[in-house]
Amino acid sequence: MWKGTIRVDVRAQGGNIAVVGASCRFPGADGPRQLWRLLAEGRHAITERPPGRRGAGSIVAPPWGGFLDAVDEFDAEFFGIPAREAASVDPQQRLVLELGWEALEDARIVPASVRGGRLGVFVGVFADDYAHLAHRNGPAAATQHTYPGIERAVIANRLSHFLDAHGPSVGIDSGQSSSLVAVHLACQSLLTGESDLAVAGGVQLNLLPESVDIADRWGPLSPDGRCYTFDARANGYVPGEGGGLVVLKRLEDALADGDTVQCVILGSAVNHGGSGHALTQPDELAQQDVLRRAHERARISAAQLQYVELHGTGTPAGDPVEAAALGAVVGNARPRTRPLPVGSVKTNLGHLGAAAGIAGLIKVAMSIRHRELPASLNFEVANPEIALDALNLRMQQRLGSWEAPDSPLIAGVSSFGMGGTNCHLVIGDAPPGSAASRGSARKPETDGADSDQSPAVLPFVLSGRGPGALCGQAARLRSFVGERPDVALADVAYSLAADRAV
């Protein structure tokens, strides 16, 4: 059972939630550190459709997108799933299992320690391509494992089952805002005491060419495979796929437990645009309202925001509405000499659908950690319908330092669903004195030795469920140490012994 201390059963809405762990699998970025490298270097991961995603017939939609490698590979034995059952399990379920394990390890929580506890799992998802494949094969090809293997709700449930977690286990579908809404609901569950620990995020895999083709008929998609957020060349969005999860705790619990606080969710809000516009047309007033409500719950003024991670799809219809709403609420609250920096991770990865919001959140968390703002790509001249100067907004066009001498770092993250469900999160810096701000790994309370006085010989405990897994873990450890010369080897040795499953 998870051993975190439970102090209060019911919390007032508006309390702070700590992000203590994260994992992701995005195009060109297998983990948060690789994501940061992609962002800091100003690169994108948009490619042509891989051969396995092109289908037998002609492709209607543009061939560009952000894709994951080897989505068909899965270590079923590690997760205790028989091979016959694994073949019937949606790769989105498999990916969430992997990301859930990785996120808990990143939080230095041994997965076995959550057994029987109130760990909540909240996963945004709306794609069900694998179910369409099963339906295409017909009832005769179905097995006893097919139905649970293709149900979207089971994407969250399977992780809860594997971890023996007894908190809420919910799949959330609010369209493209699904993963950020999942984080919002996870925060509410923690604040009410329904959960004592939560894993939240989203997943999207585009396995069928037909799904992208149908989206293009509604879209359309960018014909040249580039997301031109707020730019005059904006010509449609770029489809992408991936998944990401964050591990959440009430802030005071995370501080008491000595966790590394990566950033803090100060407040969040969700709303809908009602019937004032067409179903899939964004509503400026609704977007203004969700911003104001999030600021109110975060107990900040709009002027305190220093950066906003946009929904930023690069569409002629969506971008001007988002810019107008943001300018009205935040831009107008700031001095005219200090326009609000904005950007969109979609220019790097494409639009990850149900996982779009979590990509933006992890980008902001990494930006806070590095105290830098990466460039939003593909911006030259503003869309004629977006008067950046009048709105007091500025596209972040290059990697730059992010410092706020008189206050902690504070950013917003927006995500909007095609059917009108809007979500906005306010993200803050780790509090002074927390593990993240000290830049040190967690050590046992009895360890009073100076980190520079490491013993001559250090034990590095490695484990794996088979020879191949053991060798793989050794290779990952070597890569990690090689890429992080600032990390004390004594801390690595301790974490391997105390904070990993054996």
C-alpha positions as CSV (number, residue, x, y, z in Angstrom):
1,M,0.0,0.0,0.0
2,W,1.2,3.5,-0.8
3,K,2.9,4.9,2.3
4,G,2.3,8.7,1.8
5,T,0.8,10.4,4.8
6,I,-2.9,11.2,4.7
7,R,-3.6,14.4,6.6
8,V,-6.9,15.8,5.5
9,D,-9.9,14.0,3.9
10,V,-11.5,17.0,2.3
11,R,-9.8,20.0,0.8
12,A,-11.2,23.3,-0.4
13,Q,-11.3,23.8,-4.1
14,G,-8.3,25.8,-5.3
15,G,-5.6,24.0,-3.3
16,N,-2.2,23.4,-4.9
17,I,-1.3,20.1,-6.5
18,A,2.3,19.0,-7.0
19,V,3.6,17.3,-10.2
20,V,6.1,14.8,-8.8
21,G,6.7,12.6,-11.8
22,A,6.1,12.4,-15.5
23,S,6.5,10.1,-18.5
24,C,5.8,10.5,-22.2
25,R,6.2,8.9,-25.6
26,F,5.9,11.6,-28.2
27,P,7.1,11.7,-31.8
28,G,10.9,12.0,-31.7
29,A,10.9,12.1,-27.9
30,D,11.0,8.9,-25.8
31,G,10.6,10.6,-22.4
32,P,10.6,14.1,-20.9
33,R,14.4,14.6,-21.3
34,Q,14.3,13.8,-25.0
35,L,11.3,16.1,-25.4
36,W,13.2,18.9,-23.8
37,R,16.2,18.3,-26.1
38,L,13.8,18.4,-29.2
39,L,12.3,21.7,-27.9
40,A,15.6,23.3,-26.9
41,E,17.2,22.5,-30.3
42,G,14.2,23.9,-32.1
43,R,13.4,20.8,-34.1
44,H,10.2,19.1,-35.2
45,A,9.4,15.4,-35.5
46,I,7.0,15.5,-38.4
47,T,7.5,12.8,-41.1
48,E,5.7,11.0,-43.8
49,R,3.3,8.2,-42.8
50,P,5.3,5.1,-42.0
51,P,4.7,2.2,-44.5
52,G,2.4,0.3,-42.0
53,R,0.1,3.3,-41.7
54,R,-0.5,4.0,-45.4
55,G,-3.3,1.5,-46.1
56,A,-3.9,-0.6,-49.2
57,G,-5.7,2.1,-51.2
58,S,-4.9,5.7,-52.2
59,I,-4.4,8.3,-49.4
60,V,-6.8,11.2,-49.5
61,A,-5.2,13.3,-46.7
62,P,-1.7,14.8,-46.8
63,P,0.8,12.1,-45.8
64,W,2.4,14.1,-43.0
65,G,2.2,13.6,-39.3
66,G,3.9,12.9,-36.0
67,F,4.3,9.2,-35.4
68,L,5.6,6.8,-32.8
69,D,8.0,4.0,-33.7
70,A,7.2,0.3,-32.9
71,V,3.7,0.7,-31.6
72,D,3.2,-3.0,-32.2
73,E,5.9,-4.0,-29.6
74,F,5.0,-4.8,-26.1
75,D,6.5,-6.7,-23.2
76,A,3.4,-8.6,-22.2
77,E,5.2,-10.9,-19.8
78,F,6.4,-7.9,-17.7
79,F,2.8,-6.8,-17.1
80,G,1.5,-10.3,-16.5
81,I,-0.6,-10.5,-19.7
82,P,-0.7,-13.8,-21.6
83,A,0.5,-13.7,-25.2
84,R,-3.0,-14.8,-26.5
85,E,-4.6,-11.9,-24.6
86,A,-2.0,-9.3,-25.5
87,A,-2.8,-9.7,-29.2
88,S,-6.3,-8.5,-28.5
89,V,-5.3,-5.5,-26.3
90,D,-5.4,-2.0,-27.9
91,P,-1.9,-0.6,-28.2
92,Q,-3.2,2.4,-26.3
93,Q,-3.8,0.2,-23.3
94,R,-0.3,-1.2,-23.6
95,L,1.2,2.3,-23.9
96,V,-0.6,3.6,-20.8
97,L,0.7,0.5,-18.8
98,E,4.2,1.4,-19.8
99,L,3.8,5.1,-19.2
100,G,2.2,4.5,-15.8
101,W,5.1,2.4,-14.6
102,E,7.6,5.0,-16.0
103,A,5.8,7.9,-14.4
104,L,5.8,6.3,-10.9
105,E,9.5,5.5,-11.2
106,D,10.2,9.1,-12.2
107,A,8.3,10.1,-9.0
108,R,10.5,7.6,-7.1
109,I,7.4,5.7,-6.1
110,V,7.9,1.9,-6.2
111,P,4.8,0.7,-8.1
112,A,4.3,-2.2,-5.7
113,S,3.9,0.4,-2.8
114,V,0.6,1.7,-4.2
115,R,-1.2,-1.7,-3.9
116,G,-4.5,-1.3,-2.0
117,G,-4.2,2.4,-1.8
118,R,-6.3,5.2,-3.2
119,L,-4.3,5.9,-6.4
120,G,-6.6,7.5,-9.0
121,V,-6.0,6.9,-12.7
122,F,-7.4,9.5,-15.2
123,V,-6.7,9.0,-18.9
124,G,-7.9,11.2,-21.7
125,V,-8.7,9.2,-24.9
126,F,-11.0,9.3,-27.9
127,A,-9.4,7.3,-30.7
128,D,-10.5,3.7,-31.1
129,D,-8.8,2.6,-34.3
130,Y,-7.9,-0.8,-32.8
131,A,-11.6,-1.4,-32.1
132,H,-12.3,-0.6,-35.8
133,L,-9.7,-3.2,-36.8
134,A,-11.4,-5.8,-34.6
135,H,-14.8,-5.0,-36.1
136,R,-13.4,-5.2,-39.6
137,N,-12.2,-8.7,-38.9
138,G,-15.8,-9.7,-37.8
139,P,-17.2,-11.6,-34.9
140,A,-15.7,-14.9,-36.0
141,A,-12.2,-13.5,-35.3
142,A,-13.1,-12.3,-31.8
143,T,-11.9,-14.1,-28.7
144,Q,-12.8,-13.8,-25.0
145,H,-10.2,-11.1,-24.7
146,T,-11.4,-8.9,-27.6
147,Y,-14.1,-6.9,-25.9
148,P,-12.1,-5.7,-22.9
149,G,-9.1,-5.3,-25.1
150,I,-10.8,-2.7,-27.3
151,E,-13.0,-0.7,-24.9
152,R,-11.7,2.8,-24.2
153,A,-12.7,2.8,-20.6
154,V,-10.4,-0.2,-20.0
155,I,-7.4,2.0,-21.0
156,A,-7.4,3.5,-17.5
157,N,-8.9,0.4,-15.8
158,R,-6.1,-1.9,-16.9
159,L,-3.5,0.3,-15.3
160,S,-5.5,0.4,-12.0
161,H,-5.9,-3.4,-12.2
162,F,-2.2,-4.0,-12.8
163,L,-1.2,-1.7,-9.9
164,D,-4.0,-3.0,-7.6
165,A,-5.0,0.7,-7.2
166,H,-8.4,1.4,-5.5
167,G,-8.9,5.0,-6.3
168,P,-11.1,6.3,-9.2
169,S,-10.2,4.8,-12.6
170,V,-11.7,6.9,-15.4
171,G,-11.4,7.3,-19.2
172,I,-12.2,10.9,-20.2
173,D,-13.4,11.9,-23.7
174,S,-13.8,15.6,-24.2
175,G,-12.3,15.6,-27.7
176,Q,-8.9,17.3,-28.1
177,S,-9.0,18.7,-24.6
178,S,-9.3,15.2,-23.0
179,S,-5.9,14.8,-21.4
180,L,-5.9,18.3,-19.8
181,V,-9.5,17.7,-18.5
182,A,-8.2,14.4,-17.1
183,V,-5.5,16.3,-15.1
184,H,-8.2,18.8,-14.0
185,L,-10.4,16.0,-12.7
186,A,-7.4,14.3,-11.0
187,C,-6.7,17.5,-9.1
188,Q,-10.3,17.7,-8.0
189,S,-10.2,14.1,-6.8
190,L,-7.0,14.8,-4.7
191,L,-8.5,18.0,-3.3
192,T,-11.7,16.2,-2.1
193,G,-9.7,13.3,-0.6
194,E,-11.2,10.8,-3.0
195,S,-7.6,10.1,-4.2
196,D,-4.4,10.3,-2.2
197,L,-2.2,10.0,-5.3
198,A,-3.1,10.3,-8.9
199,V,-1.8,9.5,-12.4
200,A,-3.3,11.6,-15.2
201,G,-2.8,12.3,-18.8
202,G,-3.8,11.0,-22.2
203,V,-3.1,8.8,-25.1
204,Q,-3.7,8.8,-28.9
205,L,-2.6,6.4,-31.6
206,N,-3.6,6.9,-35.2
207,L,-3.5,3.3,-36.5
208,L,-5.9,3.5,-39.4
209,P,-5.2,5.7,-42.5
210,E,-9.0,6.1,-42.9
211,S,-9.3,7.9,-39.5
212,V,-6.9,10.6,-40.7
213,D,-8.6,10.8,-44.1
214,I,-12.0,11.4,-42.4
215,A,-10.5,14.1,-40.2
216,D,-9.1,15.8,-43.2
217,R,-12.7,16.1,-44.7
218,W,-13.6,18.0,-41.5
219,G,-10.3,19.8,-40.9
220,P,-8.6,20.2,-43.2
221,L,-5.1,19.0,-42.5
222,S,-2.0,21.1,-43.4
223,P,-1.0,20.1,-46.9
224,D,2.7,20.7,-46.3
225,G,2.8,19.1,-42.8
226,R,3.6,22.2,-40.9
227,C,1.7,23.8,-38.0
228,Y,1.8,27.5,-38.5
229,T,0.5,28.7,-35.1
230,F,-0.8,32.3,-35.3
231,D,1.1,32.7,-38.6
232,A,-0.4,34.1,-41.9
233,R,0.4,30.8,-43.6
234,A,-1.8,28.8,-41.2
235,N,-3.4,26.2,-43.4
236,G,-4.6,23.4,-41.1
237,Y,-3.4,21.1,-38.3
238,V,-0.9,18.3,-38.5
239,P,-2.1,14.9,-37.0
240,G,0.1,13.4,-34.4
241,E,0.1,10.6,-31.8
242,G,1.6,9.7,-28.5
243,G,0.9,9.6,-24.8
244,G,1.9,11.2,-21.5
245,L,1.2,10.9,-17.8
246,V,2.0,12.9,-14.7
247,V,2.0,11.8,-11.1
248,L,0.1,14.2,-8.8
249,K,0.0,14.7,-5.0
250,R,-1.4,17.4,-2.8
251,L,1.5,19.9,-2.4
252,E,1.8,19.8,1.3
253,D,1.9,16.0,1.2
254,A,4.7,16.0,-1.5
255,L,6.7,18.5,0.6
256,A,6.3,16.4,3.8
257,D,7.3,13.2,1.9
258,G,10.4,14.8,0.5
259,D,9.3,14.4,-3.2
260,T,10.9,16.2,-6.1
261,V,8.3,18.8,-7.0
262,Q,8.7,19.5,-10.8
263,C,6.0,22.2,-10.8
264,V,2.7,23.0,-9.1
265,I,-0.8,23.1,-10.5
266,L,-2.1,26.3,-8.9
267,G,-5.6,26.0,-10.3
268,S,-7.7,24.8,-13.3
269,A,-11.1,25.2,-14.9
270,V,-13.3,23.5,-17.5
271,N,-16.3,24.9,-19.4
272,H,-18.3,24.7,-22.6
273,G,-19.3,27.3,-25.2
274,G,-23.0,26.4,-25.2
275,S,-25.1,26.9,-28.3
276,G,-24.0,30.4,-29.3
277,H,-22.0,29.0,-32.3
278,A,-21.9,26.0,-34.5
279,L,-21.0,22.8,-32.7
280,T,-17.3,22.7,-33.8
281,Q,-16.8,26.5,-33.9
282,P,-14.7,27.9,-31.0
283,D,-16.3,30.4,-28.8
284,E,-14.2,33.5,-27.7
285,L,-16.3,34.3,-24.7
286,A,-16.2,30.8,-23.4
287,Q,-12.4,30.8,-23.7
288,Q,-12.2,34.1,-21.9
289,D,-14.4,32.6,-19.1
290,V,-12.3,29.5,-18.7
291,L,-9.2,31.6,-18.4
292,R,-10.7,33.9,-15.7
293,R,-12.1,30.9,-13.7
294,A,-8.7,29.2,-13.7
295,H,-7.0,32.4,-12.6
296,E,-9.5,32.8,-9.8
297,R,-9.0,29.3,-8.5
298,A,-5.3,29.7,-8.7
299,R,-5.6,33.0,-6.7
300,I,-3.6,35.0,-9.2
301,S,-4.2,38.0,-11.4
302,A,-4.0,37.7,-15.2
303,A,-1.0,40.1,-15.1
304,Q,1.0,37.5,-13.1
305,L,1.1,35.0,-16.0
306,Q,4.5,35.0,-17.7
307,Y,3.8,32.5,-20.6
308,V,0.9,30.7,-22.1
309,E,1.2,27.3,-23.9
310,L,-1.5,27.7,-26.5
311,H,-3.9,25.1,-27.9
312,G,-2.4,26.7,-31.1
313,T,-3.5,24.3,-33.8
314,G,-2.5,26.5,-36.7
315,T,-6.0,26.6,-38.2
316,P,-7.4,29.8,-39.8
317,A,-10.6,29.5,-37.7
318,G,-9.2,28.5,-34.3
319,D,-6.1,30.7,-34.0
320,P,-7.8,34.1,-34.2
321,V,-10.4,33.1,-31.6
322,E,-7.8,31.9,-29.2
323,A,-5.6,35.0,-29.7
324,A,-8.6,37.3,-29.2
325,A,-9.6,35.6,-25.9
326,L,-6.1,35.5,-24.6
327,G,-5.5,39.2,-25.4
328,A,-8.7,40.3,-23.8
329,V,-8.0,38.5,-20.5
330,V,-4.2,38.4,-20.2
331,G,-2.7,40.7,-22.8
332,N,-4.8,43.7,-21.7
333,A,-3.8,43.1,-18.1
334,R,-0.1,43.6,-18.8
335,P,2.0,46.7,-19.4
336,R,2.2,47.4,-23.1
337,T,6.0,47.2,-22.9
338,R,5.8,43.6,-21.8
339,P,3.7,41.6,-24.2
340,L,2.8,38.0,-23.1
341,P,5.0,35.3,-24.7
342,V,3.0,32.4,-26.2
343,G,3.8,29.3,-28.1
344,S,2.6,25.8,-29.1
345,V,4.2,22.4,-28.9
346,K,2.1,21.4,-31.9
347,T,4.7,23.1,-34.1
348,N,7.1,20.4,-32.9
349,L,5.0,17.3,-32.6
350,G,1.8,17.9,-34.5
351,H,-1.7,17.8,-32.9
352,L,-1.7,14.7,-30.6
353,G,-5.5,14.7,-30.2
354,A,-6.5,13.3,-26.8
355,A,-2.8,13.6,-25.7
356,A,-2.4,17.2,-26.9
357,G,-3.0,18.9,-23.6
358,I,-0.6,16.7,-21.6
359,A,2.1,17.4,-24.2
360,G,1.7,21.1,-23.4
361,L,1.8,20.5,-19.7
362,I,4.9,18.4,-19.8
363,K,6.6,21.1,-22.0
364,V,5.8,23.8,-19.5
365,A,7.0,21.6,-16.6
366,M,10.3,21.0,-18.4
367,S,10.5,24.8,-19.2
368,I,10.1,25.6,-15.5
369,R,12.7,23.0,-14.6
370,H,15.3,24.5,-17.1
371,R,14.1,28.1,-16.6
372,E,14.0,28.5,-20.3
373,L,11.3,29.1,-22.9
374,P,11.7,27.1,-26.2
375,A,10.8,28.5,-29.6
376,S,7.4,28.0,-31.2
377,L,8.4,27.0,-34.7
378,N,7.2,28.2,-38.1
379,F,6.3,31.8,-37.2
380,E,7.2,34.7,-39.5
381,V,4.3,37.1,-40.1
382,A,1.1,37.1,-37.9
383,N,-2.2,36.0,-39.3
384,P,-3.9,39.2,-40.6
385,E,-6.8,38.4,-38.2
386,I,-4.4,38.3,-35.2
387,A,-3.2,41.8,-34.2
388,L,-0.5,40.7,-31.9
389,D,0.5,44.3,-30.9
390,A,-3.0,45.3,-30.1
391,L,-3.6,42.0,-28.1
392,N,-0.3,42.5,-26.3
393,L,0.9,39.0,-27.3
394,R,4.3,37.9,-28.5
395,M,5.2,34.6,-30.2
396,Q,8.2,33.0,-28.5
397,Q,10.5,32.6,-31.6
398,R,13.8,31.5,-30.0
399,L,15.1,29.7,-26.9
400,G,15.4,32.2,-24.2
401,S,15.9,32.4,-20.4
402,W,12.8,32.5,-18.3
403,E,13.4,34.4,-15.1
404,A,11.0,36.4,-12.9
405,P,13.2,38.2,-10.4
406,D,10.2,39.5,-8.3
407,S,8.0,36.4,-8.3
408,P,7.9,32.6,-9.0
409,L,7.5,31.4,-12.6
410,I,3.8,31.1,-13.5
411,A,2.4,29.9,-16.8
412,G,-0.9,28.8,-18.4
413,V,-1.7,25.8,-20.5
414,S,-4.8,25.7,-22.7
415,S,-6.6,22.9,-24.5
416,F,-9.8,23.0,-26.4
417,G,-12.0,20.2,-27.7
418,M,-13.7,20.2,-31.1
419,G,-17.1,20.0,-29.5
420,G,-16.6,23.0,-27.3
421,T,-15.1,21.7,-24.0
422,N,-12.4,24.1,-22.9
423,C,-9.7,23.6,-20.3
424,H,-7.1,25.8,-18.8
425,L,-4.4,25.1,-16.1
426,V,-2.3,27.5,-14.2
427,I,1.2,26.1,-13.5
428,G,3.7,27.5,-11.0
429,D,7.2,27.1,-9.9
430,A,8.3,24.5,-7.3
431,P,8.2,26.3,-3.9
432,P,11.5,27.5,-2.4
433,G,13.3,24.8,-0.5
434,S,11.6,21.9,-2.3
435,A,13.7,19.1,-3.7
436,A,13.3,20.5,-7.3
437,S,14.5,24.0,-6.3
438,R,17.5,22.5,-4.5
439,G,18.4,20.4,-7.5
440,S,19.1,17.3,-5.4
441,A,17.9,13.8,-5.3
442,R,16.0,12.4,-2.3
443,K,18.2,10.8,0.3
444,P,17.5,8.8,3.5
445,E,17.0,10.9,6.5
446,T,19.9,9.2,8.3
447,D,22.3,10.2,5.5
448,G,24.2,13.2,6.8
449,A,27.3,12.8,4.6
450,D,28.3,15.4,2.2
451,S,27.4,14.4,-1.4
452,D,30.9,15.2,-2.5
453,Q,32.4,12.6,-0.1
454,S,31.1,9.5,-1.9
455,P,32.6,6.1,-0.9
456,A,35.2,4.7,-3.2
457,V,32.9,1.7,-4.2
458,L,29.2,2.2,-4.8
459,P,26.7,-0.6,-5.3
460,F,24.4,-0.2,-8.3
461,V,21.4,-2.5,-7.9
462,L,20.1,-3.6,-11.3
463,S,17.0,-5.8,-11.8
464,G,15.0,-7.1,-14.8
465,R,12.5,-9.8,-15.5
466,G,14.8,-11.7,-17.7
467,P,18.3,-11.4,-19.2
468,G,17.2,-9.1,-22.0
469,A,15.4,-6.8,-19.6
470,L,18.4,-6.7,-17.3
471,C,20.8,-5.8,-20.2
472,G,18.4,-3.1,-21.3
473,Q,18.2,-1.6,-17.8
474,A,22.0,-1.5,-17.7
475,A,22.2,0.2,-21.0
476,R,19.6,2.8,-19.9
477,L,21.5,3.4,-16.7
478,R,24.7,4.0,-18.6
479,S,23.0,6.4,-20.9
480,F,21.4,8.3,-18.0
481,V,24.6,8.7,-16.1
482,G,26.5,9.7,-19.3
483,E,23.9,12.4,-20.1
484,R,23.7,13.7,-16.6
485,P,27.2,14.5,-15.3
486,D,25.7,16.8,-12.7
487,V,23.9,13.9,-10.9
488,A,25.8,12.6,-7.9
489,L,26.5,8.8,-8.3
490,A,25.7,8.2,-4.6
491,D,22.2,9.6,-5.2
492,V,21.8,7.3,-8.3
493,A,23.0,4.3,-6.2
494,Y,20.5,5.1,-3.4
495,S,17.6,5.6,-5.8
496,L,18.3,2.3,-7.6
497,A,18.2,0.5,-4.2
498,A,15.3,2.3,-2.6
499,D,13.1,3.7,-5.3
500,R,12.8,1.0,-7.9
501,A,11.0,-2.3,-8.1
502,V,13.1,-5.4,-7.9
